[in-house]
């Protein structure tokens, strides 16, 4: 049976980085956190979540609340966002190559379906919707169990260090992408099995496995 390519959704399929920064800055203005300036974006992308919180004066215990606020405010924008450059073509090519496709997301089912339809990529075989944006390892485990999949059947693709850690905790082969939230420097700390510099690199990587 063909392998399953499991994507993290926000940041990997849809580019939500700028949106997340705008929403964070709205929250920061009201809560007294430091705002994110354009010149700070790359530096912040090299830091762990804990260190980002320190840099932005966000108490670490408030980070889950901030994450949920950003997730909730995303929902009105997601359907009209564009997919990551060339990822649509890659998704269709993976399908033609015989891979089964899935994704994990904390977006609502309705807005996710609207986004996929608007970007002509509503062709996934598996979906997994979660409420908590900080439970990726558990989400992956739940995805495997609910779909009766073994870890050697699944390749996980994500854009953050915590994606790599979640994949490794579940003993999955992991491809980290350079176009999301975390910098290459930070991703390298997680020792992903592979790093895709651009979407089409995914095709070369999975073809070699």
Protein Blocks (a to p, Z undefined) as FASTA:
>chain_A
ZZdddddfehplpccklmmmmmmmmmmmmnopacddfklmmmmmmpcfklmmmmnopafk
lmmmmmmmmmmmmmmmmmmpccdehklmmmmmmmmnopacddddfbdfklmmmmmmmnop
acbfbdcddfblklmmmmmmmmmmmnopafklpccddfbfklmmmmmmnopacdddfklm
bcfklmmmnopabdcfbfklmmmmmmmZZ
